[in-house]
Every structure is written in structure tokens, then in C-alpha cells.
Amino acid sequence: MSRVHDVGGQSGFGPVPLGDDGQPFHADWEARVYALNGVLRARGIYNVDEFRDAIERIPPGEYLAASYYERWLRAIETLLAEEKSVG
């Protein structure tokens, strides 16, 4: 069964937008989310498989409406909430 994040190789989603400035982030907060993910993974709060699973569990409508790093932030929030409820 294909989930909403499984769009690789599918048509109808348009071209992948590329930035003209060559910068990997469009805003400062995206760089912070990237760094936060790296720190939390390095500290063993969660691993890359858990992170990917959290992204894949975002409801389809929210997933499609979110930007790349908004999905990352949502996944981090989900994993930290789950960690707190367990710990």
C-alpha cells in the first residue's frame, strides 16, 4: 500500500523547485530545525528510522500542505511528545 509520502516516480506533482541562490535553506528557522534534528539524533533521543516513520505518519492533507522542513519539525514534535509520554 502506498502512503502519501511515496511520490517518487509518480507524475502530476510538477518540477522540483530549485533555489537561485544556491542556499540549502530558505529561512533561518529551517537551518535551526536541521540542527535540532542532528542534536537529538546524536543524543539518542530517536534514530533516523523513527524520524522517517514520524514523517510518514503525518496525515496526508497536512503532509501535502507542509514544506519540507515543516514536515521535519512536525516529526520532531511528535517524537519528543511520544518520548515524554513514555519516559
KAVENUR-V785346 format. One record per residue. SS is DSSP state (~ for helix, > for strand, _ for the rest). PHI is phi as a letter, one per 20 degrees, with the letter a starting at -180 (* if undefined). NEAR is the number of other C-alpha atoms within 12 Angstrom. Layout:
# KAVENUR-V785346
ss=SS phi=PHI near=NEAR
ss=SS phi=PHI near=NEAR
This chain:
# KAVENUR-V785346
ss=_ phi=* near=5
ss=_ phi=e near=10
ss=_ phi=d near=17
ss=_ phi=g near=19
ss=_ phi=f near=27
ss=_ phi=e near=17
ss=_ phi=d near=17
ss=_ phi=g near=14
ss=_ phi=n near=10
ss=_ phi=e near=12
ss=_ phi=e near=10
ss=_ phi=n near=9
ss=_ phi=d near=13
ss=_ phi=m near=10
ss=_ phi=f near=10
ss=_ phi=f near=11
ss=_ phi=f near=12
ss=_ phi=d near=11
ss=_ phi=f near=11
ss=_ phi=f near=9
ss=_ phi=e near=8
ss=_ phi=m near=9
ss=_ phi=e near=12
ss=_ phi=f near=16
ss=_ phi=d near=20
ss=_ phi=e near=19
ss=_ phi=b near=16
ss=~ phi=g near=13
ss=~ phi=f near=15
ss=~ phi=f near=21
ss=~ phi=f near=20
ss=~ phi=f near=18
ss=~ phi=f near=24
ss=~ phi=g near=24
ss=~ phi=f near=19
ss=~ phi=f near=23
ss=~ phi=g near=31
ss=~ phi=f near=20
ss=~ phi=f near=16
ss=~ phi=f near=23
ss=~ phi=f near=21
ss=~ phi=f near=13
ss=_ phi=e near=11
ss=_ phi=m near=16
ss=_ phi=f near=25
ss=_ phi=b near=27
ss=_ phi=d near=20
ss=~ phi=f near=20
ss=~ phi=f near=14
ss=~ phi=f near=24
ss=~ phi=f near=29
ss=~ phi=f near=23
ss=~ phi=f near=21
ss=~ phi=f near=27
ss=~ phi=f near=33
ss=~ phi=f near=25
ss=_ phi=e near=24
ss=_ phi=f near=28
ss=_ phi=g near=18
ss=~ phi=g near=18
ss=~ phi=f near=13
ss=~ phi=f near=19
ss=~ phi=g near=26
ss=~ phi=f near=20
ss=~ phi=e near=15
ss=_ phi=e near=19
ss=_ phi=f near=18
ss=~ phi=g near=25
ss=~ phi=f near=27
ss=~ phi=f near=25
ss=~ phi=f near=32
ss=~ phi=g near=34
ss=~ phi=f near=29
ss=~ phi=f near=28
ss=~ phi=f near=36
ss=~ phi=f near=35
ss=~ phi=g near=24
ss=~ phi=f near=24
ss=~ phi=f near=32
ss=~ phi=f near=24
ss=~ phi=f near=16
ss=~ phi=f near=17
ss=~ phi=f near=16
ss=~ phi=f near=11
ss=~ phi=f near=9
ss=~ phi=e near=9
ss=_ phi=f near=9
